[in-house]
């Protein structure tokens, strides 16, 4: 049956090429849309993970309900968490102390998130040094990193002094620090609303000896969920272990919603291509009425005749998708290397971490899903023409001119 369907396709090359072109065009658009959309999602997640959140965070139980520095890890508890994290194969970790306060310069003031980090351990978890557009990374106490948007609002440049004010254990505390670097991460949470200082300075300001969280980075390709489960079991009660997806429902919810929309778009495009295939197959059936009449008269059953028409449609759909896959693969690989500049759209999406340049993604699952949809559409598109062919009366069909 397959051999006969294949032979029939190439007896009418022009019609076959037309149907292939219809499927190729629709499939190519679907594959490109999936590749670019998956690249946007991957870029967003990677920006958050590499520059801010890390792959996993560990908090004291109940801290997120009332995020006050005094409810963070004590020095002893922090050492325990870091020791357990160090036993996770391939993982690196760093403590952070987060509080909210005021940042003041000679030209203004703004509310900020104060983030105390260890200058030696933090680079093992995040790539903030790569996001520096001026100056250098923290080297020790008395220094600060500032986002470019916050620096612009306060009219601060590298080398100038700012004052951090935060609520300490008993009163408001302040400390002068020198801005040694400016960051452009593409994340509003860092570029606009954060000041990063040394962990020692942050502890002095808020009057604690521990940290509020521990961030972990994992090797690329490592799934965070199994590691989080292992870490949670090793730490026991009194801790809260969250992957990036669990800790950022806004971003992950948006990605899931857009993925659903992409599935609908893919199905609609496949249906549009299917209508084109259906019209061409129907014309083919009408054109080959006498041929089908002869085949029926020679003993081919109506079911086998219908199956033959469906098989031809599925084969031509597969050929069209194969051609689209070759072209789509090279186009997506090119976009994965060079990227697509999004310009001012990156600023609009800064809350979500959309970087100035996005890179397409080549993932096998959406290629396989697209193939299934295209083949299924090709089979469904041939249903009516196949049914019409199956109902042909041999004598009447042979007499048709």
C-alpha positions as a Markdown table, in Angstrom:
| # | Residue | x | y | z |
|---|---|---|---|---|
| 1 | Unk | 0.0 | 0.0 | 0.0 |
| 2 | Unk | 2.8 | 2.4 | 0.9 |
| 3 | Unk | 4.7 | 1.6 | -2.3 |
| 4 | Unk | 1.6 | 2.1 | -4.4 |
| 5 | Unk | 0.9 | 5.5 | -2.7 |
| 6 | Unk | 4.5 | 6.5 | -3.2 |
| 7 | Unk | 4.3 | 5.6 | -6.9 |
| 8 | Unk | 1.0 | 7.5 | -7.4 |
| 9 | Unk | 2.5 | 10.6 | -5.9 |
| 10 | Unk | 5.3 | 10.9 | -8.5 |
| 11 | Unk | 3.0 | 10.1 | -11.4 |
| 12 | Unk | 1.6 | 13.6 | -10.7 |
| 13 | Unk | 4.7 | 15.6 | -9.8 |
| 14 | Unk | 3.2 | 19.1 | -10.1 |
| 15 | Unk | 0.3 | 18.3 | -7.8 |
| 16 | Unk | 2.6 | 16.6 | -5.3 |
| 17 | Unk | 5.0 | 19.5 | -5.3 |
| 18 | Unk | 2.1 | 21.9 | -4.7 |
| 19 | Unk | 0.9 | 19.9 | -1.7 |
| 20 | Unk | 4.5 | 19.6 | -0.3 |
| 21 | Unk | 4.8 | 23.4 | -0.7 |
| 22 | Unk | 1.7 | 24.0 | 1.3 |
| 23 | Unk | 2.8 | 21.7 | 4.1 |
| 24 | Unk | 6.4 | 23.1 | 4.0 |
| 25 | Unk | 5.3 | 26.7 | 4.4 |
| 26 | Unk | 3.0 | 26.0 | 7.3 |
| 27 | Unk | 5.5 | 23.7 | 9.0 |
| 28 | Unk | 8.3 | 26.1 | 8.6 |
| 29 | Unk | 6.3 | 28.9 | 10.2 |
| 30 | Unk | 5.4 | 26.6 | 13.1 |
| 31 | Unk | 9.0 | 25.5 | 13.7 |
| 32 | Unk | 10.4 | 29.0 | 13.6 |
| 33 | Unk | 7.7 | 30.3 | 16.0 |
| 34 | Unk | 8.4 | 27.5 | 18.4 |
| 35 | Unk | 12.2 | 28.0 | 18.2 |
| 36 | Unk | 12.0 | 31.7 | 18.8 |
| 37 | Unk | 9.4 | 31.4 | 21.5 |
| 38 | Unk | 11.3 | 28.7 | 23.3 |
| 39 | Unk | 14.4 | 30.8 | 23.0 |
| 40 | Unk | 12.6 | 33.8 | 24.6 |
| 41 | Unk | 11.5 | 31.6 | 27.5 |
| 42 | Unk | 14.9 | 30.0 | 27.9 |
| 43 | Unk | 16.6 | 33.5 | 27.9 |
| 44 | Unk | 14.2 | 34.8 | 30.5 |
| 45 | Unk | 14.8 | 31.8 | 32.8 |
| 46 | Unk | 18.6 | 31.9 | 32.2 |
| 47 | Unk | 18.8 | 35.6 | 33.0 |
| 48 | Unk | 17.0 | 35.2 | 36.3 |
| 49 | Unk | 18.9 | 32.0 | 37.3 |
| 50 | Unk | 22.4 | 33.3 | 36.2 |
| 51 | Unk | 22.1 | 36.8 | 37.5 |
| 52 | Unk | 19.7 | 36.8 | 40.4 |
| 53 | Unk | 17.9 | 33.8 | 41.8 |
| 54 | Unk | 20.3 | 30.9 | 41.3 |
| 55 | Unk | 18.8 | 27.5 | 40.5 |
| 56 | Unk | 17.7 | 26.8 | 44.0 |
| 57 | Unk | 17.2 | 28.9 | 47.2 |
| 58 | Unk | 17.1 | 27.8 | 50.8 |
| 59 | Unk | 15.2 | 29.9 | 53.3 |
| 60 | Unk | 14.4 | 29.4 | 57.0 |
| 61 | Unk | 10.9 | 28.0 | 57.5 |
| 62 | Unk | 8.4 | 30.9 | 57.8 |
| 63 | Unk | 10.8 | 33.6 | 56.6 |
| 64 | Unk | 9.0 | 34.3 | 53.4 |
| 65 | Unk | 5.8 | 35.0 | 55.3 |
| 66 | Unk | 7.5 | 37.7 | 57.3 |
| 67 | Unk | 10.8 | 38.5 | 55.5 |
| 68 | Unk | 12.6 | 40.4 | 58.3 |
| 69 | Unk | 16.4 | 40.0 | 58.6 |
| 70 | Unk | 16.0 | 38.9 | 62.2 |
| 71 | Unk | 14.0 | 35.8 | 61.0 |
| 72 | Unk | 16.9 | 34.6 | 58.8 |
| 73 | Unk | 19.5 | 31.9 | 59.5 |
| 74 | Unk | 21.7 | 32.4 | 62.6 |
| 75 | Unk | 25.4 | 32.0 | 62.0 |
| 76 | Unk | 25.4 | 28.4 | 63.2 |
| 77 | Unk | 22.3 | 27.5 | 61.1 |
| 78 | Unk | 23.9 | 29.1 | 58.1 |
| 79 | Unk | 27.1 | 27.1 | 58.5 |
| 80 | Unk | 24.9 | 23.9 | 58.6 |
| 81 | Unk | 23.1 | 24.8 | 55.4 |
| 82 | Unk | 26.3 | 25.6 | 53.6 |
| 83 | Unk | 27.9 | 22.4 | 54.7 |
| 84 | Unk | 24.9 | 20.3 | 53.4 |
| 85 | Unk | 24.9 | 22.3 | 50.1 |
| 86 | Unk | 28.6 | 21.5 | 49.7 |
| 87 | Unk | 27.8 | 17.8 | 49.7 |
| 88 | Unk | 25.5 | 18.2 | 46.6 |
| 89 | Unk | 27.5 | 17.0 | 43.7 |
| 90 | Unk | 28.4 | 19.8 | 41.3 |
| 91 | Unk | 26.5 | 22.5 | 43.2 |
| 92 | Unk | 28.0 | 25.7 | 44.4 |
| 93 | Unk | 26.4 | 28.0 | 47.1 |
| 94 | Unk | 26.5 | 31.5 | 48.5 |
| 95 | Unk | 24.8 | 33.2 | 51.5 |
| 96 | Unk | 22.9 | 36.4 | 51.1 |
| 97 | Unk | 21.4 | 38.9 | 53.6 |
| 98 | Unk | 18.5 | 40.8 | 52.2 |
| 99 | Unk | 16.8 | 43.8 | 53.8 |
| 100 | Unk | 14.9 | 46.9 | 52.6 |
| 101 | Unk | 16.1 | 50.4 | 53.2 |
| 102 | Unk | 16.9 | 53.7 | 51.6 |
| 103 | Unk | 19.8 | 54.7 | 49.3 |
| 104 | Unk | 20.8 | 58.3 | 49.4 |
| 105 | Unk | 23.2 | 60.3 | 47.3 |
| 106 | Unk | 24.0 | 64.0 | 47.1 |
| 107 | Unk | 21.3 | 64.5 | 44.5 |
| 108 | Unk | 18.4 | 62.4 | 45.8 |
| 109 | Unk | 17.2 | 59.2 | 47.6 |
| 110 | Unk | 15.3 | 56.1 | 46.6 |
| 111 | Unk | 14.0 | 53.0 | 48.3 |
| 112 | Unk | 16.1 | 49.9 | 47.6 |
| 113 | Unk | 16.5 | 46.2 | 48.4 |
| 114 | Unk | 19.8 | 45.9 | 50.3 |
| 115 | Unk | 21.6 | 42.7 | 49.3 |
| 116 | Unk | 24.6 | 41.6 | 51.2 |
| 117 | Unk | 26.8 | 39.0 | 49.4 |
| 118 | Unk | 30.1 | 37.4 | 50.0 |
| 119 | Unk | 32.5 | 38.8 | 47.3 |
| 120 | Unk | 34.3 | 35.5 | 47.1 |
| 121 | Unk | 31.3 | 33.1 | 47.1 |
| 122 | Unk | 28.7 | 35.0 | 45.1 |
| 123 | Unk | 30.6 | 34.7 | 41.7 |
| 124 | Unk | 30.3 | 30.9 | 42.0 |
| 125 | Unk | 26.5 | 31.2 | 41.9 |
| 126 | Unk | 25.7 | 34.3 | 39.7 |
| 127 | Unk | 27.4 | 35.9 | 36.8 |
| 128 | Unk | 27.1 | 39.5 | 38.0 |
| 129 | Unk | 30.6 | 40.3 | 36.9 |
| 130 | Unk | 29.6 | 39.7 | 33.3 |
| 131 | Unk | 26.8 | 42.3 | 33.7 |
| 132 | Unk | 29.1 | 45.1 | 34.8 |
| 133 | Unk | 29.1 | 48.0 | 32.3 |
| 134 | Unk | 31.4 | 50.1 | 34.3 |
| 135 | Unk | 33.8 | 49.5 | 37.2 |
| 136 | Unk | 34.5 | 46.2 | 38.9 |
| 137 | Unk | 33.0 | 43.6 | 41.2 |
| 138 | Unk | 33.0 | 43.9 | 45.0 |
| 139 | Unk | 36.4 | 43.3 | 46.7 |
| 140 | Unk | 35.5 | 43.9 | 50.3 |
| 141 | Unk | 33.8 | 46.1 | 52.9 |
| 142 | Unk | 32.9 | 49.7 | 52.2 |
| 143 | Unk | 32.0 | 49.1 | 48.5 |
| 144 | Unk | 28.7 | 48.8 | 46.6 |
| 145 | Unk | 27.4 | 47.7 | 43.2 |
| 146 | Unk | 24.5 | 49.7 | 41.8 |
| 147 | Unk | 22.2 | 49.1 | 38.9 |
| 148 | Unk | 22.4 | 51.5 | 36.0 |
| 149 | Unk | 18.8 | 52.7 | 36.4 |
| 150 | Unk | 19.2 | 53.4 | 40.1 |
| 151 | Unk | 22.5 | 55.2 | 39.4 |
| 152 | Unk | 20.9 | 57.3 | 36.8 |
| 153 | Unk | 18.0 | 58.2 | 39.1 |
| 154 | Unk | 20.5 | 59.2 | 41.9 |
| 155 | Unk | 23.0 | 60.8 | 39.4 |
| 156 | Unk | 25.7 | 58.6 | 40.8 |
| 157 | Unk | 28.9 | 57.4 | 38.9 |
| 158 | Unk | 31.6 | 54.9 | 39.7 |
| 159 | Unk | 33.9 | 56.2 | 42.5 |
| 160 | Unk | 31.2 | 58.3 | 44.1 |
| 161 | Unk | 29.9 | 57.8 | 47.6 |
| 162 | Unk | 26.4 | 56.9 | 48.6 |
| 163 | Unk | 24.8 | 56.3 | 52.0 |
| 164 | Unk | 22.7 | 53.2 | 52.8 |
| 165 | Unk | 20.1 | 53.5 | 55.6 |
| 166 | Unk | 18.3 | 50.4 | 57.0 |
| 167 | Unk | 16.4 | 49.5 | 60.1 |
| 168 | Unk | 18.8 | 47.8 | 62.4 |
| 169 | Unk | 18.1 | 45.7 | 65.5 |
| 170 | Unk | 17.1 | 48.7 | 67.7 |
| 171 | Unk | 17.4 | 51.8 | 65.5 |
| 172 | Unk | 17.9 | 53.1 | 62.0 |
| 173 | Unk | 21.5 | 52.4 | 60.9 |
| 174 | Unk | 23.5 | 54.1 | 58.1 |
| 175 | Unk | 26.7 | 53.4 | 56.4 |
| 176 | Unk | 28.6 | 55.2 | 53.6 |
| 177 | Unk | 29.8 | 53.0 | 50.7 |
| 178 | Unk | 31.7 | 53.8 | 47.5 |
| 179 | Unk | 30.1 | 52.7 | 44.2 |
| 180 | Unk | 32.7 | 50.5 | 42.5 |
| 181 | Unk | 30.6 | 49.1 | 39.7 |
| 182 | Unk | 27.4 | 49.6 | 37.7 |
| 183 | Unk | 25.3 | 46.7 | 36.6 |
| 184 | Unk | 23.0 | 46.3 | 33.5 |
| 185 | Unk | 21.3 | 42.9 | 34.0 |
| 186 | Unk | 18.0 | 43.5 | 32.1 |
| 187 | Unk | 16.2 | 42.8 | 35.4 |
| 188 | Unk | 14.4 | 45.8 | 37.0 |
| 189 | Unk | 14.8 | 44.1 | 40.4 |
| 190 | Unk | 18.6 | 44.6 | 40.1 |
| 191 | Unk | 19.0 | 47.5 | 37.8 |
| 192 | Unk | 16.5 | 49.8 | 39.4 |
| 193 | Unk | 15.7 | 48.6 | 42.9 |
| 194 | Unk | 18.8 | 47.0 | 44.5 |
| 195 | Unk | 22.1 | 47.9 | 46.0 |
| 196 | Unk | 24.7 | 45.1 | 46.5 |
| 197 | Unk | 27.2 | 45.4 | 49.3 |
| 198 | Unk | 29.4 | 43.0 | 51.2 |
| 199 | Unk | 27.9 | 40.5 | 53.5 |
| 200 | Unk | 30.0 | 41.9 | 56.4 |
| 201 | Unk | 28.6 | 45.4 | 55.8 |
| 202 | Unk | 25.0 | 44.1 | 55.6 |
| 203 | Unk | 25.4 | 42.2 | 58.9 |
| 204 | Unk | 26.8 | 45.3 | 60.6 |
| 205 | Unk | 23.9 | 47.4 | 59.4 |
| 206 | Unk | 21.0 | 45.1 | 60.3 |
| 207 | Unk | 22.7 | 43.6 | 63.4 |
| 208 | Unk | 22.7 | 39.9 | 62.6 |
| 209 | Unk | 25.4 | 37.3 | 62.2 |
| 210 | Unk | 23.8 | 35.0 | 59.7 |
| 211 | Unk | 21.9 | 35.4 | 56.4 |
| 212 | Unk | 18.4 | 35.4 | 55.1 |
| 213 | Unk | 18.9 | 32.9 | 52.3 |
| 214 | Unk | 21.4 | 30.6 | 50.6 |
| 215 | Unk | 21.4 | 30.5 | 46.8 |
| 216 | Unk | 22.7 | 27.4 | 44.8 |
| 217 | Unk | 23.9 | 27.1 | 41.2 |
| 218 | Unk | 23.9 | 23.8 | 39.4 |
| 219 | Unk | 25.8 | 22.6 | 36.3 |
| 220 | Unk | 24.0 | 23.3 | 33.0 |
| 221 | Unk | 21.7 | 20.5 | 32.1 |
| 222 | Unk | 21.1 | 19.4 | 35.7 |
| 223 | Unk | 17.5 | 19.3 | 36.7 |
| 224 | Unk | 16.7 | 21.4 | 39.7 |
| 225 | Unk | 13.8 | 19.5 | 41.1 |
| 226 | Unk | 15.6 | 16.2 | 42.1 |
| 227 | Unk | 18.4 | 18.3 | 43.6 |
| 228 | Unk | 15.9 | 20.4 | 45.6 |
| 229 | Unk | 14.2 | 17.2 | 46.9 |
| 230 | Unk | 17.6 | 15.8 | 47.9 |
| 231 | Unk | 18.6 | 19.0 | 49.6 |
| 232 | Unk | 15.3 | 19.3 | 51.5 |
| 233 | Unk | 15.6 | 15.7 | 52.8 |
| 234 | Unk | 19.2 | 16.3 | 53.9 |
| 235 | Unk | 18.3 | 19.6 | 55.7 |
| 236 | Unk | 15.2 | 18.3 | 57.4 |
| 237 | Unk | 12.5 | 20.4 | 59.0 |
| 238 | Unk | 13.0 | 24.1 | 59.7 |
| 239 | Unk | 14.0 | 24.9 | 56.1 |
| 240 | Unk | 12.2 | 25.8 | 52.8 |
| 241 | Unk | 13.9 | 24.7 | 49.6 |
| 242 | Unk | 12.5 | 26.3 | 46.4 |
| 243 | Unk | 13.6 | 25.9 | 42.8 |
| 244 | Unk | 13.4 | 29.0 | 40.5 |
| 245 | Unk | 10.1 | 27.8 | 39.1 |
| 246 | Unk | 8.6 | 27.5 | 42.6 |
| 247 | Unk | 10.0 | 30.8 | 43.7 |
| 248 | Unk | 8.9 | 32.8 | 40.7 |
| 249 | Unk | 5.2 | 31.9 | 39.9 |
| 250 | Unk | 4.8 | 35.1 | 37.8 |
| 251 | Unk | 7.5 | 34.1 | 35.3 |
| 252 | Unk | 6.7 | 30.4 | 35.2 |
| 253 | Unk | 2.9 | 31.1 | 34.9 |
| 254 | Unk | 3.5 | 33.5 | 32.0 |
| 255 | Unk | 5.6 | 30.8 | 30.2 |
| 256 | Unk | 3.0 | 28.1 | 30.8 |
| 257 | Unk | 0.3 | 30.4 | 29.5 |
| 258 | Unk | 2.2 | 31.4 | 26.4 |
| 259 | Unk | 3.1 | 27.7 | 25.7 |
| 260 | Unk | -0.6 | 27.0 | 25.7 |
| 261 | Unk | -1.2 | 29.8 | 23.2 |
| 262 | Unk | 1.6 | 28.5 | 21.0 |
| 263 | Unk | 0.0 | 25.0 | 20.9 |
| 264 | Unk | -3.3 | 26.6 | 19.8 |
| 265 | Unk | -1.4 | 28.7 | 17.2 |
| 266 | Unk | 0.4 | 25.6 | 15.9 |
| 267 | Unk | -2.8 | 23.6 | 15.6 |
| 268 | Unk | -4.5 | 26.5 | 13.7 |
| 269 | Unk | -1.6 | 26.8 | 11.3 |
| 270 | Unk | -1.6 | 23.1 | 10.7 |
| 271 | Unk | -5.4 | 23.2 | 10.0 |
| 272 | Unk | -4.8 | 26.0 | 7.5 |
| 273 | Unk | -2.2 | 23.9 | 5.8 |
| 274 | Unk | -4.6 | 20.9 | 6.0 |
| 275 | Unk | -7.3 | 22.8 | 4.2 |
| 276 | Unk | -4.9 | 23.4 | 1.3 |
| 277 | Unk | -3.9 | 19.7 | 1.3 |
| 278 | Unk | -7.6 | 18.7 | 1.4 |
| 279 | Unk | -8.5 | 20.8 | -1.6 |
| 280 | Unk | -5.6 | 19.4 | -3.6 |
| 281 | Unk | -6.4 | 15.8 | -2.6 |
| 282 | Unk | -10.1 | 16.3 | -3.4 |
| 283 | Unk | -9.1 | 17.7 | -6.9 |
| 284 | Unk | -6.8 | 14.7 | -7.3 |
| 285 | Unk | -9.7 | 12.3 | -6.5 |
| 286 | Unk | -12.0 | 14.0 | -8.9 |
| 287 | Unk | -9.3 | 14.0 | -11.6 |
| 288 | Unk | -8.6 | 10.3 | -11.1 |
| 289 | Unk | -12.2 | 9.1 | -11.0 |
| 290 | Unk | -11.7 | 6.7 | -14.0 |
| 291 | Unk | -8.4 | 5.4 | -12.5 |
| 292 | Unk | -10.1 | 4.6 | -9.2 |
| 293 | Unk | -13.0 | 3.0 | -11.1 |
| 294 | Unk | -10.6 | 0.7 | -12.9 |
| 295 | Unk | -8.8 | -0.2 | -9.6 |
| 296 | Unk | -12.2 | -1.0 | -7.9 |
| 297 | Unk | -13.3 | -3.1 | -10.9 |
| 298 | Unk | -10.0 | -5.1 | -10.6 |
| 299 | Unk | -10.8 | -6.0 | -7.1 |
| 300 | Unk | -9.5 | -3.3 | -4.8 |
| 301 | Unk | -12.0 | -2.8 | -1.9 |
| 302 | Unk | -13.5 | 0.5 | -1.0 |
| 303 | Unk | -11.6 | 0.6 | 2.3 |
| 304 | Unk | -8.3 | -0.1 | 0.7 |
| 305 | Unk | -9.0 | 2.6 | -1.9 |
| 306 | Unk | -9.8 | 5.1 | 0.9 |
| 307 | Unk | -6.7 | 4.0 | 2.8 |
| 308 | Unk | -4.6 | 4.6 | -0.4 |
| 309 | Unk | -5.9 | 8.2 | -0.6 |
| 310 | Unk | -5.1 | 8.8 | 3.1 |
| 311 | Unk | -1.7 | 7.3 | 2.7 |
| 312 | Unk | -0.8 | 9.6 | -0.2 |
| 313 | Unk | -1.9 | 12.6 | 1.9 |
| 314 | Unk | 0.2 | 11.4 | 4.9 |
| 315 | Unk | 3.2 | 10.8 | 2.7 |
| 316 | Unk | 3.1 | 14.1 | 1.1 |
| 317 | Unk | 2.7 | 15.8 | 4.5 |
| 318 | Unk | 5.7 | 13.9 | 5.8 |
| 319 | Unk | 7.7 | 15.0 | 2.8 |
| 320 | Unk | 6.7 | 18.6 | 3.3 |
| 321 | Unk | 7.5 | 18.5 | 7.0 |
| 322 | Unk | 10.9 | 16.9 | 6.2 |
| 323 | Unk | 11.8 | 19.7 | 3.8 |
| 324 | Unk | 10.6 | 22.3 | 6.4 |
| 325 | Unk | 12.7 | 20.6 | 9.1 |
| 326 | Unk | 15.9 | 20.9 | 7.0 |
| 327 | Unk | 15.3 | 24.5 | 6.3 |
| 328 | Unk | 14.0 | 25.3 | 9.8 |
| 329 | Unk | 16.9 | 23.6 | 11.4 |
| 330 | Unk | 19.5 | 25.7 | 9.7 |
| 331 | Unk | 17.5 | 28.9 | 10.2 |
| 332 | Unk | 17.0 | 28.2 | 13.9 |
| 333 | Unk | 20.7 | 27.2 | 14.3 |
| 334 | Unk | 21.7 | 30.5 | 12.8 |
| 335 | Unk | 19.3 | 32.4 | 15.1 |
| 336 | Unk | 20.7 | 30.4 | 18.0 |
| 337 | Unk | 24.2 | 31.6 | 17.2 |
| 338 | Unk | 23.6 | 35.2 | 16.2 |
| 339 | Unk | 20.5 | 36.0 | 18.3 |
| 340 | Unk | 17.7 | 38.5 | 17.6 |
| 341 | Unk | 18.0 | 42.0 | 18.9 |
| 342 | Unk | 14.7 | 43.1 | 20.6 |
| 343 | Unk | 15.7 | 46.7 | 21.3 |
| 344 | Unk | 13.2 | 48.7 | 23.3 |
| 345 | Unk | 11.1 | 45.6 | 23.9 |
| 346 | Unk | 13.7 | 44.4 | 26.4 |
| 347 | Unk | 13.0 | 47.5 | 28.5 |
| 348 | Unk | 9.3 | 46.7 | 28.4 |
| 349 | Unk | 10.0 | 43.1 | 29.6 |
| 350 | Unk | 12.7 | 44.0 | 32.1 |
| 351 | Unk | 10.4 | 42.9 | 35.0 |
| 352 | Unk | 10.4 | 39.4 | 33.5 |
| 353 | Unk | 14.1 | 39.3 | 32.5 |
| 354 | Unk | 13.8 | 39.6 | 28.7 |
| 355 | Unk | 17.4 | 40.4 | 27.6 |
| 356 | Unk | 18.3 | 42.8 | 24.8 |
| 357 | Unk | 19.1 | 39.9 | 22.5 |
| 358 | Unk | 17.3 | 36.6 | 22.4 |
| 359 | Unk | 18.5 | 33.3 | 21.0 |
| 360 | Unk | 16.4 | 30.7 | 19.3 |
| 361 | Unk | 16.3 | 27.3 | 20.9 |
| 362 | Unk | 16.5 | 23.9 | 19.2 |
| 363 | Unk | 14.5 | 21.4 | 21.2 |
| 364 | Unk | 13.5 | 18.0 | 20.0 |
| 365 | Unk | 10.1 | 17.8 | 21.8 |
| 366 | Unk | 8.4 | 20.6 | 19.8 |
| 367 | Unk | 9.8 | 19.1 | 16.5 |
| 368 | Unk | 8.2 | 15.8 | 17.4 |
| 369 | Unk | 5.0 | 17.5 | 18.5 |
| 370 | Unk | 4.8 | 19.5 | 15.2 |
| 371 | Unk | 5.4 | 16.3 | 13.2 |
| 372 | Unk | 2.5 | 14.5 | 14.9 |
| 373 | Unk | 0.2 | 17.4 | 14.3 |
| 374 | Unk | 1.2 | 17.8 | 10.7 |
| 375 | Unk | 0.7 | 14.0 | 10.0 |
| 376 | Unk | -2.6 | 13.9 | 11.8 |
| 377 | Unk | -3.8 | 16.9 | 9.9 |
| 378 | Unk | -2.8 | 15.4 | 6.6 |
| 379 | Unk | -4.7 | 12.2 | 7.5 |
| 380 | Unk | -7.8 | 14.2 | 8.6 |
| 381 | Unk | -7.6 | 16.4 | 5.5 |
| 382 | Unk | -7.8 | 13.4 | 3.3 |
| 383 | Unk | -10.8 | 11.9 | 5.1 |
| 384 | Unk | -13.5 | 13.5 | 2.9 |
| 385 | Unk | -11.7 | 12.9 | -0.4 |
| 386 | Unk | -11.0 | 9.3 | 0.6 |
| 387 | Unk | -14.6 | 8.8 | 1.6 |
| 388 | Unk | -15.7 | 10.2 | -1.8 |
| 389 | Unk | -13.3 | 7.8 | -3.6 |
| 390 | Unk | -14.6 | 4.8 | -1.6 |
| 391 | Unk | -18.2 | 5.5 | -2.7 |
| 392 | Unk | -17.4 | 5.5 | -6.4 |
| 393 | Unk | -19.4 | 3.0 | -8.4 |
| 394 | Unk | -16.9 | 1.1 | -10.7 |
| 395 | Unk | -19.0 | 1.2 | -13.9 |
| 396 | Unk | -20.0 | 4.9 | -13.5 |
| 397 | Unk | -16.4 | 5.9 | -12.6 |
| 398 | Unk | -15.0 | 4.1 | -15.7 |
| 399 | Unk | -17.5 | 5.9 | -18.0 |
| 400 | Unk | -16.6 | 9.3 | -16.5 |
| 401 | Unk | -14.6 | 11.5 | -18.9 |
